[in-house]
């Protein structure tokens, strides 16, 4: 077989978006808004692991609902997602994806079951087989993630987040501090396998002090314009990322006027920090910086 290459064209890109948050963070509502924008008038599917809680939004959004009961094995999630994909829904919301990890019959429970089966209740043998007890649950979880990457529909995964603390040494003393991690903020961490948020197209953490405002966990440069810093995740964000996924150009703000309006180098620096596509404005910024520097040198205080 001869391996062939052809020009790369961005078209019909499947999206995997992750939203994590605790109670009051706007996680589910934001997922609904995003899905509504991506679906653009069509019904989307919601796979609900939380005893029908997603139905609370039935009067606000147009979606079809399906309950996913325990045990929350990875295979059960994939079966539900593939069924929604085959049914032709443009967007699939899964609320909550955390149950496949820490819910009834999820990966953590499965590992405990395997440990009990392999050790027969012998705690000494349990220590010896502990690593082996992870094999089946982790392989199944990995297969689930790989299958997710092949789904044609756009998928939004909701994760619960929990506030964690840890003991850290500060000035020679052990103190309690918010737990840090690559997926967390202020001690809030998504409840999921630790690498999953980085497998997705983009993933965000939402906090209760600013419901619906995303804090990026994974947000690549080309997607920053689609989710402006400090802005709510809403229907317009869904429309923007749907256009991008279909191959259309992202509508980017023109920062030329902002740069030209800078009166000081500090103002220029603040504006520059907000620009996602800096390479487009590098020459203009350098010109304005040179002019401002010349003014300062000609009129020192």
C-alpha positions in Angstrom: 0.0 0.0 0.0 1.3 3.5 -0.9 0.9 6.0 1.8 -0.4 9.3 0.5 -0.7 12.9 1.8 -3.0 15.7 0.7 -3.5 19.3 1.9 -5.0 19.5 5.4 -8.4 21.2 5.5 -10.3 21.8 8.7 -13.8 20.5 8.1 -16.4 18.6 10.2 -14.1 18.5 13.2 -15.8 16.6 16.1 -15.7 18.6 19.3 -15.2 17.2 22.8 -15.8 19.9 25.4 -15.4 19.4 29.2 -17.1 21.6 31.8 -16.3 20.9 35.5 -17.8 22.6 38.5 -19.2 22.3 41.9 -22.7 23.1 43.2 -23.8 26.5 42.0 -21.1 26.9 39.3 -23.5 26.9 36.4 -22.0 23.7 34.9 -25.1 22.1 33.6 -26.8 25.3 32.5 -23.7 26.4 30.7 -23.5 23.0 28.9 -27.1 23.4 27.8 -26.4 26.9 26.5 -23.3 25.7 24.6 -25.1 22.7 23.2 -28.1 24.9 22.1 -25.7 27.2 20.2 -23.8 24.4 18.5 -27.1 22.6 17.6 -28.4 25.9 16.1 -32.1 25.1 16.4 -31.9 21.3 16.2 -32.6 19.1 19.2 -29.6 17.8 21.1 -29.4 14.7 23.4 -28.8 14.7 27.1 -27.5 11.5 28.8 -28.4 12.0 32.5 -26.8 10.0 35.3 -28.3 12.2 38.0 -31.9 10.8 38.3 -33.4 13.1 35.8 -32.0 16.4 37.0 -31.4 17.6 33.5 -35.1 17.7 33.0 -35.2 20.8 35.1 -34.1 22.7 32.0 -36.7 21.2 29.7 -38.6 24.5 29.5 -35.5 26.5 28.5 -33.8 24.2 25.9 -34.9 21.8 23.2 -33.4 18.4 23.9 -34.2 14.7 24.2 -33.5 13.1 27.5 -32.1 9.6 28.4 -31.4 8.2 31.9 -28.2 6.3 32.4 -28.6 4.2 35.6 -25.8 2.5 37.7 -23.6 0.6 37.6 -21.6 3.4 35.8 -19.2 1.2 33.8 -17.3 2.8 30.9 -19.0 0.4 28.5 -22.4 1.7 29.6 -21.4 5.3 28.9 -20.1 4.4 25.4 -23.3 2.4 24.6 -25.4 5.4 25.5 -23.2 7.9 23.6 -23.0 5.7 20.5 -26.8 5.3 20.5 -27.2 9.1 20.5 -24.6 9.4 17.8 -26.4 6.8 15.6 -29.7 8.6 16.2 -28.2 11.6 14.4 -28.2 14.2 17.3 -25.8 17.0 16.4 -24.7 17.4 20.1 -24.6 15.0 23.0 -24.4 16.3 26.6 -23.3 13.9 29.3 -24.2 14.9 32.8 -22.3 13.7 34.7 -19.1 12.1 33.4 -17.8 12.0 36.9 -19.9 8.9 37.8 -17.8 6.7 35.4 -14.9 7.4 37.7 -16.3 7.7 41.2 -20.0 6.7 41.0 -21.7 3.5 41.9 -20.0 0.8 39.9 -17.5 3.2 38.3 -13.8 2.7 37.9 -13.0 3.2 41.6 -15.7 0.7 42.7 -14.6 -1.7 40.0 -11.0 -1.6 41.2 -12.2 -2.4 44.7 -14.3 -5.3 43.4 -11.3 -6.6 41.5 -9.0 -6.3 44.6 -11.5 -8.2 46.8 -11.9 -10.9 44.1 -8.1 -11.3 43.6 -7.2 -11.2 47.3 -10.1 -13.2 48.7 -10.1 -10.8 51.7 -6.5 -11.5 52.6 -5.0 -8.0 53.3 -1.4 -9.2 52.8 -2.3 -10.7 49.4 -4.3 -7.5 48.6 -1.1 -5.4 48.9 0.6 -7.7 46.3 -2.2 -7.6 43.8 -3.2 -4.0 44.2 -1.6 -2.8 41.0 -3.1 -5.8 39.0 -6.5 -4.9 40.3 -6.4 -1.7 38.3 -5.9 -3.4 34.9 -9.5 -4.2 33.9 -11.1 -0.9 35.0 -8.3 1.3 33.5 -8.2 -0.6 30.2 -12.0 -0.2 29.9 -11.8 3.5 30.7 -9.1 3.9 28.1 -11.2 2.1 25.5 -14.1 4.5 26.4 -11.9 7.5 25.7 -10.6 6.1 22.4 -14.2 5.5 21.3 -15.2 9.0 22.3 -12.7 10.4 19.9 -14.5 8.6 17.0 -18.0 9.9 17.7 -19.3 12.1 14.8 -21.5 14.3 17.0 -20.1 17.1 19.1 -19.9 15.9 22.8 -20.1 18.0 25.9 -18.9 16.2 29.1 -20.0 17.6 32.5 -17.8 16.8 35.5 -18.4 17.4 39.1 -15.6 19.3 40.9 -14.7 19.0 44.6 -12.8 21.3 46.9 -9.6 19.5 48.0 -7.0 20.5 50.6 -3.5 19.2 51.3 -0.7 19.6 53.9 2.2 21.7 52.6 5.3 23.0 54.3 5.5 26.8 54.5 8.3 28.5 56.4 9.3 25.2 58.0 5.7 24.4 59.2 3.0 22.1 57.9 -0.1 24.1 57.0 -3.4 23.3 55.3 -3.7 24.8 51.8 -5.9 24.3 48.8 -4.8 21.3 46.8 -2.9 22.3 43.6 -3.0 20.5 40.3 -2.9 21.0 36.5 -6.7 20.7 36.3 -7.6 22.7 39.4 -8.0 26.2 40.7 -8.3 27.4 44.3 -8.4 23.8 45.5 -11.3 22.8 43.1 -10.5 19.8 41.0 -12.6 17.8 38.5 -13.8 14.4 39.6 -12.4 12.2 36.8 -9.3 10.4 35.6 -6.6 13.0 35.8 -5.6 13.0 32.1 -9.1 13.0 30.7 -9.5 16.9 30.5 -6.4 17.0 28.3 -7.8 14.5 25.9 -10.6 16.9 25.0 -10.7 19.7 22.4 -11.1 22.1 25.3 -11.9 21.9 29.0 -12.9 24.4 31.6 -13.4 24.7 35.4 -16.4 26.8 36.6 -16.6 28.2 40.1 -19.6 29.2 42.2 -18.3 32.8 42.8 -18.8 33.5 39.0 -21.2 30.9 37.6 -20.8 30.2 33.9 -17.5 32.0 33.5 -14.9 29.5 32.4 -11.4 29.1 33.7 -9.4 27.1 31.1 -7.9 23.8 31.9 -7.1 23.1 28.3 -7.6 25.9 25.7 -5.4 25.9 22.7 -4.4 29.2 21.0 -6.8 28.7 18.1 -9.7 28.3 20.4 -9.1 31.3 22.7 -11.0 33.7 20.5 -14.0 31.4 20.7 -14.1 31.6 24.5 -13.1 35.2 25.4 -11.6 35.6 28.9 -14.1 36.6 31.5 -17.2 36.0 29.3 -20.0 33.5 30.0 -20.3 30.2 28.2 -23.5 30.8 26.2 -25.2 30.1 22.9 -23.0 32.5 21.0 -19.9 30.6 22.2 -21.6 27.5 20.8 -22.3 29.1 17.5 -18.7 30.3 17.2 -17.1 27.0 17.9 -19.6 25.2 15.6 -18.5 27.5 12.8 -14.9 26.8 13.5 -15.5 23.0 13.6 -17.2 23.1 10.2 -14.2 24.8 8.7 -15.4 28.4 8.8 -13.2 31.3 9.9 -13.5 32.4 13.5 -14.7 36.0 13.8 -11.9 37.8 15.6 -11.9 41.2 17.2 -9.8 43.8 15.5 -7.5 45.2 18.1 -5.9 47.9 15.9 -8.0 50.7 17.4 -7.3 49.6 20.9 -3.5 49.6 20.3 -3.7 53.0 18.7 -5.6 54.4 21.6 -2.8 53.5 24.1 -1.5 56.6 25.8 1.3 55.0 27.8 3.5 52.0 27.6 1.6 50.4 30.5 -1.7 50.8 28.7 -0.1 49.3 25.6 1.1 46.4 27.6 -2.3 45.8 29.2 -4.0 45.8 25.7 -1.3 43.5 24.3 -1.9 40.9 27.1 -5.5 40.6 26.0 -4.8 39.9 22.3 -5.0 36.1 21.5 -3.5 36.3 18.0 -0.5 38.4 18.8 1.4 37.6 15.5 -1.2 39.5 13.5 -0.5 42.7 15.5 3.2 42.5 16.2 4.3 45.1 13.7 1.5 47.6 14.7 2.4 47.1 18.4 6.1 47.7 17.7 5.3 50.9 15.8 3.2 52.3 18.6 5.7 51.3 21.2 8.4 53.1 19.4 6.3 56.3 19.2 5.4 56.1 22.9 9.1 55.5 23.8 10.1 58.6 21.7 7.5 60.8 23.4 8.9 59.7 26.9 12.4 60.5 25.8 11.6 63.9 24.4 9.5 65.0 27.4 11.1 63.5 30.6 9.4 64.5 33.9 
